[in-house]
């Protein structure tokens, strides 16, 4: 039984099982395992191998010779503007009843809040 291959198009017949059973339990076990393998080969797609990683690539790292794109252009404000915006936010958060002294608020708005 080990040299013979079960045909794919023809299932097991009663006579086949009787003949294999007479050869011994190991041969019947081999026959049934071969049938299971044939069934799995029919229904399961072949596993695809993942594409090879480039040599020396670290997960999550930029490829060699490149860098991250950096901050967007709208974030390129002068340091004084960042300080004024932070001061305005701090004033509005911690001292909402007092006039703002950030330097960017109009004087009319600050005098009305008094």
Secondary structure, 3 states (H helix, E strand, C coil): CCCCCCCCCCCCCHHHHHHHHHHCHHHHHHHHHHHHHHHHHHHCCCCCCCCCCCCCCCCCCCCCCCCCCCCCHHHCCCHHHHHHHHHHHHHHHHCCCCCCCCCCCCHHHHHHCC
